[in-house]
Amino acid sequence: MRKLLFLPLFFFTAIAHAQPFGDAKLGKIKSPSCVFCHGQTGEAVKPNYPNLNGQNAQYLYQAMLEYQQGKRTTAMAQMMSAQLRALNEQDLKDIAAFYANQQ
């Protein structure tokens, strides 16, 4: 009987993890100001800017969230914070998904 109780929980957990992190198509639309430094597909336009293409979506999301919250204090932190100020958490997830999907 105990095994039957865990079975539905297992399937629910698998389905929850199978859903995408964010919507990459929406992320492309939401990231127009990102392209000036990080390029159209996440390949940086200057060597001192990081490439975002192919990075882990969760990492990108967390980095943007930390910039937004003032937890990152690198040389570009103030500029990044200003760029991300108007975006909500779903926007950040969508943008992260877009750049994570770029090759």
C-alpha positions in Angstrom: 0.0 0.0 0.0 2.8 2.4 0.8 4.4 2.0 -2.6 1.1 3.1 -4.3 1.1 6.4 -2.3 4.6 7.3 -3.6 3.8 6.5 -7.2 1.6 9.6 -7.9 4.2 11.8 -6.2 6.9 10.4 -8.4 5.0 11.2 -11.6 4.1 14.7 -10.4 7.7 15.4 -9.6 8.9 14.2 -13.0 6.3 16.3 -14.8 7.2 19.4 -12.8 10.9 19.0 -13.7 10.2 18.4 -17.3 8.7 21.8 -17.9 11.1 24.4 -19.4 12.7 27.0 -17.2 11.5 30.0 -19.2 10.1 30.8 -22.6 13.1 31.4 -25.0 10.9 33.0 -27.7 9.6 35.6 -25.2 13.1 36.0 -23.9 14.3 37.1 -27.3 11.6 39.7 -27.4 12.4 40.9 -23.8 16.1 41.3 -24.3 16.6 44.2 -26.8 19.0 46.1 -24.5 21.1 43.0 -23.8 22.3 42.8 -27.4 24.4 46.0 -27.2 26.9 44.2 -24.9 26.1 40.5 -25.3 25.3 40.4 -29.0 22.2 39.1 -30.9 22.9 35.5 -29.9 24.8 35.9 -26.6 28.2 36.2 -28.2 29.7 39.3 -26.6 30.6 42.2 -28.9 33.7 43.1 -26.8 36.1 40.8 -25.0 35.4 42.4 -21.6 31.7 41.4 -21.7 30.8 37.8 -21.0 29.3 35.5 -23.6 25.9 34.3 -22.5 25.2 31.8 -25.3 24.9 28.2 -24.1 25.2 29.1 -20.4 23.0 27.3 -17.9 19.6 29.1 -17.7 19.4 28.8 -13.9 22.8 30.4 -13.6 21.9 33.3 -15.9 18.7 33.8 -14.1 20.4 33.9 -10.7 23.1 36.3 -11.9 20.5 38.7 -13.3 18.5 38.5 -10.1 21.6 39.2 -8.0 22.4 42.3 -10.2 18.8 43.4 -9.8 19.0 43.1 -6.0 22.4 44.8 -5.7 24.1 41.6 -4.5 26.7 41.7 -7.3 29.2 44.5 -7.1 31.4 44.1 -10.1 32.5 47.0 -12.2 29.4 46.7 -14.4 27.0 46.0 -11.6 25.4 49.5 -11.6 24.8 49.4 -15.4 23.4 45.8 -15.2 21.1 46.8 -12.3 19.8 49.7 -14.3 19.2 47.5 -17.4 17.3 44.9 -15.3 15.3 47.2 -13.0 12.0 47.0 -14.9 12.0 43.3 -15.4 10.1 40.8 -13.2 11.3 37.3 -12.3 9.5 35.7 -15.3 11.1 38.1 -17.6 14.5 37.1 -16.2 13.7 33.4 -16.6 12.6 34.0 -20.2 15.8 35.9 -21.1 17.9 33.3 -19.4 16.1 30.6 -21.4 16.7 32.5 -24.6 20.5 32.9 -24.1 20.8 29.3 -22.7 19.4 28.0 -26.0 21.8 29.9 -28.2 24.8 28.1 -29.6 
